[in-house]
């Protein structure tokens, strides 16, 4: 939905006007406004309704985060295993 809004805003602009539009859209103040609006919407949708979904968001988000943090170590381990297997190591 956000991409549709961006597309509708830029489709009438000329190429020379795009850098100014992008700069204004991703300015510090604009990003703060987007984040604040998103947090307010999340609060209204989940927190104020006493929904259990924020707990699920934290659980699944935590699992995804821990997986991403452990992924480089796991890949190194698998590469070491493969190397040892190919070269007759332990």
C-alpha positions as CSV (number, residue, x, y, z in Angstrom):
1,X,0.0,0.0,0.0
2,X,2.9,2.4,0.8
3,X,4.5,1.6,-2.6
4,X,1.2,2.4,-4.3
5,X,1.2,5.8,-2.6
6,X,4.8,6.4,-3.6
7,X,4.1,5.4,-7.2
8,X,1.1,7.6,-7.4
9,X,3.1,10.6,-6.1
10,X,6.1,10.1,-8.5
11,X,4.3,9.1,-11.7
12,X,3.4,12.8,-12.4
13,X,6.9,14.1,-11.7
14,X,9.7,14.7,-14.2
15,X,13.0,13.0,-13.7
16,X,14.7,16.2,-12.6
17,X,12.1,16.6,-9.8
18,X,12.7,13.1,-8.4
19,X,15.9,13.8,-6.3
20,X,14.2,16.6,-4.5
21,X,11.2,14.5,-3.8
22,X,13.3,11.6,-2.6
23,X,15.4,13.8,-0.4
24,X,12.3,15.3,1.2
25,X,10.7,11.9,1.7
26,X,13.7,10.5,3.5
27,X,14.7,13.5,5.5
28,X,15.2,13.0,9.2
29,X,11.9,14.7,10.1
30,X,9.9,12.7,7.5
31,X,11.3,9.4,8.8
32,X,10.5,10.4,12.4
33,X,7.0,11.2,11.3
34,X,6.6,7.9,9.5
35,X,7.9,5.9,12.5
36,X,5.7,7.9,14.9
37,X,2.6,7.3,12.8
38,X,3.5,3.6,12.5
39,X,3.9,3.2,16.2
40,X,0.6,5.1,16.9
41,X,-1.2,2.8,14.4
42,X,0.4,-0.3,16.0
43,X,-0.7,1.0,19.5
44,X,-4.2,1.6,18.3
45,X,-4.5,-1.7,16.5
46,X,-2.9,-4.1,19.0
47,X,-2.1,-2.5,22.4
48,X,-5.4,-0.6,23.0
49,X,-7.5,-3.7,22.1
50,X,-5.7,-5.9,24.6
51,X,-4.7,-8.3,21.9
52,X,-2.3,-11.1,22.4
53,X,-0.6,-10.5,19.1
54,X,2.1,-8.2,20.4
55,X,3.4,-11.1,22.5
56,X,3.5,-13.3,19.4
57,X,5.3,-10.5,17.4
58,X,7.9,-10.4,20.2
59,X,8.3,-14.2,20.2
60,X,8.6,-14.6,16.5
61,X,10.7,-11.4,16.1
62,X,13.1,-12.7,18.8
63,X,13.4,-16.0,17.1
64,X,14.1,-14.4,13.7
65,X,16.7,-12.0,15.3
66,X,18.5,-14.8,17.1
67,X,18.6,-16.9,14.0
68,X,20.1,-14.0,12.0
69,X,22.7,-13.4,14.7
70,X,23.7,-17.0,14.9
71,X,23.7,-17.5,11.1
72,X,27.3,-16.4,10.4
73,X,28.7,-18.7,13.1
74,X,26.6,-21.6,11.9
75,X,27.8,-21.1,8.3
76,X,31.4,-21.1,9.4
77,X,30.8,-24.3,11.3
78,X,29.2,-26.0,8.3
79,X,32.0,-24.8,6.0
80,X,34.6,-26.2,8.5
81,X,32.7,-29.5,8.6
82,X,32.6,-29.7,4.8
83,X,36.3,-28.8,4.5
84,X,37.2,-31.5,7.1
85,X,35.1,-34.1,5.3
86,X,36.8,-33.3,1.9
87,X,40.3,-33.4,3.4
88,X,39.9,-36.4,5.7
89,X,39.9,-34.4,8.9
90,X,38.2,-35.2,12.1
